Amino acid sequence: MRLRRYLSRVYDTIHIRQEITILSFEVEELIPNQEGSIKIRLQFWDRSQLQIEESLRSQGSILIKATYSYHYQDANNNLIFRYDNAPHHPHIRTYPHHKHTTQGIIDAKPPDITDILKEIDALLYNNAG
């Protein structure tokens, strides 16, 4: 996927969600269609927040997330989950990709923004009733 198309898809995916408050939204194409970065903070109806950070580069038709972090926390700043690829858990089978939960560190594949929002929706709406 080309960088520009990916950045546009992230923008559209977030802006179509009217129930989400966008606290900050920085999407930069550092080198046209080759390198970019994303820094986004979102707030949900229960005041929980998602912070997204991605450093991206394009190699031909392949988009690489050089670094990423999707940090989701409750209204009191307690971690709910965080996906990232920081290389600090070499024992994890999916190293460097992993997920922090309230129970500890687990294997995880690199998620997409739509996967993250679906996971948050499941938590918010399964716990709302």
C-alpha beads as a LAMMPS data file, in Angstrom:
LAMMPS data file: protein, C-alpha beads

129 atoms
128 bonds

1 atom types
1 bond types

-500.0 500.0 xlo xhi
-500.0 500.0 ylo yhi
-500.0 500.0 zlo zhi

Masses

1 110.0

Atoms # bond

1 1 1 0.000 0.000 0.000
2 1 1 1.356 3.387 -0.922
3 1 1 2.042 5.804 1.921
4 1 1 -0.301 8.551 0.770
5 1 1 -3.193 6.104 0.396
6 1 1 -2.528 4.675 3.875
7 1 1 -2.429 8.130 5.485
8 1 1 -5.678 9.012 3.751
9 1 1 -7.309 5.786 4.974
10 1 1 -6.254 6.493 8.576
11 1 1 -7.701 10.003 8.289
12 1 1 -10.995 8.707 6.870
13 1 1 -11.280 5.841 9.379
14 1 1 -11.010 8.213 12.322
15 1 1 -12.963 11.179 10.989
16 1 1 -15.976 9.080 10.018
17 1 1 -16.418 8.075 13.681
18 1 1 -18.531 10.945 15.010
19 1 1 -18.650 9.540 18.556
20 1 1 -14.872 9.929 18.895
21 1 1 -13.372 13.231 20.020
22 1 1 -10.105 14.020 18.266
23 1 1 -7.773 15.614 20.822
24 1 1 -4.828 15.874 18.437
25 1 1 -4.217 14.734 14.890
26 1 1 -0.804 15.010 13.239
27 1 1 -0.252 13.130 10.004
28 1 1 2.891 14.100 8.111
29 1 1 4.311 12.959 4.836
30 1 1 7.990 13.637 5.554
31 1 1 9.269 12.508 2.149
32 1 1 6.475 12.445 -0.444
33 1 1 5.076 8.919 -0.749
34 1 1 8.182 7.465 0.981
35 1 1 8.262 8.395 4.689
36 1 1 5.613 9.596 7.083
37 1 1 4.554 9.789 10.696
38 1 1 1.307 9.678 12.595
39 1 1 0.601 11.045 16.086
40 1 1 -3.044 10.971 17.120
41 1 1 -4.913 11.224 20.443
42 1 1 -8.559 10.235 20.588
43 1 1 -11.109 10.316 23.391
44 1 1 -14.149 8.053 23.665
45 1 1 -17.543 8.585 25.333
46 1 1 -16.318 7.126 28.661
47 1 1 -13.300 9.500 28.619
48 1 1 -10.889 6.668 27.819
49 1 1 -8.157 7.638 25.366
50 1 1 -6.217 6.081 22.525
51 1 1 -2.800 7.402 21.560
52 1 1 -1.491 6.305 18.162
53 1 1 2.093 6.754 16.993
54 1 1 3.508 5.334 13.785
55 1 1 6.712 5.925 11.871
56 1 1 6.217 4.761 8.284
57 1 1 8.306 4.167 5.216
58 1 1 7.491 2.861 1.792
59 1 1 9.652 0.363 -0.085
60 1 1 8.178 0.051 -3.539
61 1 1 4.580 -1.046 -3.073
62 1 1 5.172 -2.260 0.506
63 1 1 4.403 -0.010 3.481
64 1 1 6.532 -0.677 6.558
65 1 1 5.626 0.453 10.073
66 1 1 9.163 1.047 11.335
67 1 1 7.818 1.812 14.805
68 1 1 4.303 1.859 16.176
69 1 1 2.408 2.165 19.425
70 1 1 -1.335 2.021 20.070
71 1 1 -1.819 2.903 23.731
72 1 1 -5.339 2.672 25.163
73 1 1 -6.047 3.834 28.714
74 1 1 -9.079 4.496 30.880
75 1 1 -10.236 7.901 32.139
76 1 1 -7.909 7.554 35.155
77 1 1 -4.850 6.959 32.915
78 1 1 -4.700 3.234 33.737
79 1 1 -3.430 1.017 30.938
80 1 1 -6.070 -1.111 29.238
81 1 1 -3.786 -2.285 26.428
82 1 1 -0.865 -1.199 24.288
83 1 1 0.420 -2.735 21.089
84 1 1 3.959 -1.820 20.078
85 1 1 7.104 -3.110 18.431
86 1 1 9.710 -1.738 20.837
87 1 1 12.428 -4.426 20.951
88 1 1 12.393 -5.007 24.713
89 1 1 10.694 -8.436 25.048
90 1 1 12.860 -10.903 23.074
91 1 1 11.183 -13.908 24.758
92 1 1 7.877 -13.151 23.001
93 1 1 7.211 -15.442 20.018
94 1 1 6.118 -12.493 17.842
95 1 1 9.147 -10.368 18.843
96 1 1 9.423 -7.441 18.486
97 1 1 5.618 -7.198 18.119
98 1 1 3.699 -7.588 21.379
99 1 1 0.732 -6.419 23.422
100 1 1 0.744 -5.045 26.963
101 1 1 -2.393 -5.896 28.942
102 1 1 -3.364 -5.566 32.576
103 1 1 -2.300 -9.229 32.879
104 1 1 1.161 -8.763 31.333
105 1 1 2.907 -9.013 27.953
106 1 1 1.512 -11.328 25.267
107 1 1 2.230 -12.256 21.643
108 1 1 0.590 -10.003 19.066
109 1 1 0.677 -9.382 15.367
110 1 1 1.006 -5.771 14.194
111 1 1 -2.561 -4.417 14.271
112 1 1 -4.278 -2.006 11.929
113 1 1 -6.198 1.062 13.114
114 1 1 -9.500 -0.654 12.224
115 1 1 -8.525 -3.647 14.399
116 1 1 -7.733 -1.338 17.308
117 1 1 -11.032 0.533 17.016
118 1 1 -12.972 -2.760 16.845
119 1 1 -11.215 -3.966 19.994
120 1 1 -12.048 -0.719 21.802
121 1 1 -15.664 -0.856 20.579
122 1 1 -15.995 -4.384 21.979
123 1 1 -14.685 -3.211 25.358
124 1 1 -16.818 -0.067 25.462
125 1 1 -20.085 -1.512 24.279
126 1 1 -19.829 -4.915 26.003
127 1 1 -19.175 -3.129 29.299
128 1 1 -21.809 -0.405 28.774
129 1 1 -24.841 -2.610 29.316

Bonds

1 1 1 2
2 1 2 3
3 1 3 4
4 1 4 5
5 1 5 6
6 1 6 7
7 1 7 8
8 1 8 9
9 1 9 10
10 1 10 11
11 1 11 12
12 1 12 13
13 1 13 14
14 1 14 15
15 1 15 16
16 1 16 17
17 1 17 18
18 1 18 19
19 1 19 20
20 1 20 21
21 1 21 22
22 1 22 23
23 1 23 24
24 1 24 25
25 1 25 26
26 1 26 27
27 1 27 28
28 1 28 29
29 1 29 30
30 1 30 31
31 1 31 32
32 1 32 33
33 1 33 34
34 1 34 35
35 1 35 36
36 1 36 37
37 1 37 38
38 1 38 39
39 1 39 40
40 1 40 41
41 1 41 42
42 1 42 43
43 1 43 44
44 1 44 45
45 1 45 46
46 1 46 47
47 1 47 48
48 1 48 49
49 1 49 50
50 1 50 51
51 1 51 52
52 1 52 53
53 1 53 54
54 1 54 55
55 1 55 56
56 1 56 57
57 1 57 58
58 1 58 59
59 1 59 60
60 1 60 61
61 1 61 62
62 1 62 63
63 1 63 64
64 1 64 65
65 1 65 66
66 1 66 67
67 1 67 68
68 1 68 69
69 1 69 70
70 1 70 71
71 1 71 72
72 1 72 73
73 1 73 74
74 1 74 75
75 1 75 76
76 1 76 77
77 1 77 78
78 1 78 79
79 1 79 80
80 1 80 81
81 1 81 82
82 1 82 83
83 1 83 84
84 1 84 85
85 1 85 86
86 1 86 87
87 1 87 88
88 1 88 89
89 1 89 90
90 1 90 91
91 1 91 92
92 1 92 93
93 1 93 94
94 1 94 95
95 1 95 96
96 1 96 97
97 1 97 98
98 1 98 99
99 1 99 100
100 1 100 101
101 1 101 102
102 1 102 103
103 1 103 104
104 1 104 105
105 1 105 106
106 1 106 107
107 1 107 108
108 1 108 109
109 1 109 110
110 1 110 111
111 1 111 112
112 1 112 113
113 1 113 114
114 1 114 115
115 1 115 116
116 1 116 117
117 1 117 118
118 1 118 119
119 1 119 120
120 1 120 121
121 1 121 122
122 1 122 123
123 1 123 124
124 1 124 125
125 1 125 126
126 1 126 127
127 1 127 128
128 1 128 129
